Amino acid sequence: SNNYYRLTQFDLDGKNETFNIVIANCSSEIERNQIGIFPNPSDEKFYINLRSQDIEGNGLIQITDTKGSIVFSKNVTIEKGENLFTVDELKVQSGIYYVTVSGENFSTKVMKQFIK
């Protein structure tokens, strides 16, 4: 189904501007394999939720810093459906880190994790 949106911006001086209508098609195919991280930001312990429809088997969680250096790596077993992985051995400084879960024939999108 299509959803139609029009944005009207109101400035502090009372002026406003209305933009053209945009269409958001919400019936497109949902990603078959989805990854989420919570809480974010977190301390050194957080959870990775992987919803898998067509991947299973051996997997690898990798966390890299902003320079691309691997700071954490953990082998996991992925099953079809919901997978919940705990990361609690992470010994890093506060900052931004990038999380991926990969296997023989797949790699999730890269997720940004903030460590406080």
Residue pairs with C-beta under 8 A, 6 or more apart in sequence:
1 25
1 26
1 27
2 23
2 24
2 25
2 26
3 23
3 24
3 25
3 26
4 21
4 22
4 23
4 24
5 21
5 22
5 23
5 24
6 18
6 19
6 20
6 21
6 22
7 18
7 19
8 16
8 17
8 18
8 19
9 16
9 17
9 18
9 19
10 16
11 17
32 53
32 54
33 50
33 51
33 52
33 53
33 54
33 55
33 106
33 108
34 50
34 51
35 48
35 49
35 50
35 51
35 99
35 101
35 108
35 109
35 111
36 48
36 49
36 111
37 46
37 47
37 48
37 49
37 99
37 111
37 113
38 46
38 47
38 49
39 46
40 46
40 112
40 113
40 114
41 113
41 114
41 115
41 116
42 113
42 114
42 115
42 116
43 115
43 116
44 88
44 90
44 91
44 92
44 115
45 86
45 87
45 88
45 90
46 86
46 87
46 113
47 84
47 85
47 86
47 87
48 61
48 83
48 84
48 85
48 86
48 87
48 99
48 101
48 111
49 82
49 83
49 84
50 78
50 82
50 83
50 84
50 85
50 101
50 108
51 81
51 82
51 83
52 78
52 79
52 80
52 81
52 83
53 80
54 80
55 78
55 80
55 103
55 105
55 106
56 78
56 79
56 80
57 77
57 78
57 103
57 104
58 75
58 76
58 77
58 78
58 103
58 104
59 75
59 76
59 77
59 78
59 101
59 102
59 103
60 73
60 74
60 75
60 76
60 101
60 102
60 103
61 72
61 73
61 74
61 76
61 85
61 87
61 99
61 100
61 101
62 70
62 72
62 73
62 99
62 100
62 101
62 102
63 70
63 71
63 72
63 73
63 87
63 90
63 97
63 98
63 99
63 113
64 70
64 71
64 97
64 98
65 71
65 92
65 95
65 96
65 97
65 98
66 95
66 96
66 97
66 98
71 90
71 92
71 97
72 87
72 89
72 90
72 92
74 85
74 87
74 89
76 83
76 85
76 101
78 101
78 103
85 101
90 115
92 115
93 115
94 115
94 116
95 114
95 115
96 112
96 113
96 114
96 115
97 112
97 113
97 114
97 115
98 110
98 111
98 112
98 113
99 110
99 111
99 112
99 113
100 107
100 108
100 109
100 110
100 111
101 107
101 108
102 108
